[in-house]
Amino acid sequence: MEEVQVDGAAVCGDCADVYRVVCGVAAVSGAVCPRRLGVNPLLQGEEEACPMAKFDIDVTARILLALLQGPMGRTALFMRTKLNYPRFMQYLEYLKERGLVVERDGAVRLTERGLEVAKALDKALSELL
């Protein structure tokens, strides 16, 4: 797979534009593609290694883009992820900890930051595809 340089990081060609959008200015200068490492670049600016390296950017993006359509219940959102329920709950907790989603009145919603990330991701993907 072809690699390109994005803000000093070696990123696979398939991830480059999404990486630029989600990471902003890469805080992982010199690192390899976050997808290959299993690192979610939503952790921008954090100094230490990603404690949640097992989270896939594809699933994270699916959740954020689904919520861009509006708030939805856990079960409806879970069905869109194609994960088992315990794993979905780990992703949901991860996104809550990062300040991207909240649960209120029985529905999962994007926070202001989550809305910004989801819109940027949607724009980047629509320009690519």
JOMOPE-V394706 format. One line per field, one symbol per residue. ss: DSSP state (A for helix, B for strand, O for the rest). phi: phi as a letter, one per 40 degrees, with the letter a starting at -180 (. if undefined). burial: 1 if it has 16 or more other ideal C-beta (glycine too) atoms within 10 Angstrom, else 0. A space follows every 10 residues. Layout:
ss->???
phi->???
burial->???
This chain:
ss->OOBBBBOOBB BBOOOAAAAA AAAOOOOOOO OOOAAAAOOO AAAOOOOOOO OOOOOOAAAA AAAAAAAAOO OBOAAAAAAA AOOOAAAAAA AAAAAAAOOO BBBBOOBBBB OAAAAAAAAA AAAAAAAAO
phi->.cbbcbfgbc bcdccdccdd cccgcccbdg ccddcccgcc cccdgccccc cbcccccccd cdccccccch cacdcccdcc cgbccdcdcc cccdccccgc bbbafgbcbc cdcccccccc ccccccccb
burial->0000010010 1100111111 1110010100 1011100011 1110000001 0100101011 1111011000 1100001101 1010000100 1101100101 1000000101 1001101101 100100000
